[in-house]
Structure formats: structure tokens, C-alpha cells
Amino acid sequence: MRTTLGLIAAALITTAATANEPDGDKDRSRQAAEAKFESLDRNDDGQVSKSEARDDSRLSAQFTSADTNSDGYLTEPEYTATTDRPMPDYDRDPS
């Protein structure tokens, strides 16, 4: 009986502790997007220019729509919003 109660208590504690944690997949996806943004931002000015975006064919194709304030640069929030949307895979071989 004690063992059963101990297992139930441990399960409840574990469930309560992990209930408020962000989804692991979303967290990894966000981290990957941040790393990609940093790699595209070659001059480390905190934004990605149209010429920097050319290193990513999908982003380059979506640049104008991703640049929501039309200043010619993508901020990290603009880039992250773009990566959250499905983008056409221009690199995929159609065959």
C-alpha cells in the first residue's frame, strides 16, 4: 500500500512539475530559428538584410512579405514569425 501511494504521489508531482514547461519541440524549434537568424545576420547588427537573406532561398523568396514594416530588414520577431508559417519548399526536387 505504501509503495502504491508513493508511486501515485511521485506521478502527481512529476505531472505538476512538467505541466507548466514549454513544449520541448516548440522550444527546440525556437532555438533553431534563433541560431539560423544569428547565422544569417553576418554583420551582427541584429537584423537580416535582403542581401543576407539570399543565403536562404526560402527566406529570400518570402522576404518582402516577412518584412512587415517594409524597412528592408528583418528583425528577429519578423524572422521568427516567418519561420512559424509554412513556407513553400523551393529547393525540393519536383520529381
URFENCOR-V863015 format. One record per run of one state. SS is the DSSP state (H for helix, E for strand, L for the rest). FROM is the first residue (numbers start at 1). TO is the last residue. If there is no record, write none. Layout:
BEGIN
SS;FROM;TO + SS;FROM;TO
END
This chain:
BEGIN
L;1;1 + H;2;19 + L;20;23 + H;24;40 + L;41;46 + E;47;49 + H;50;53 + L;54;56 + H;57;66 + L;67;72 + E;73;75 + H;76;84 + L;85;95
END
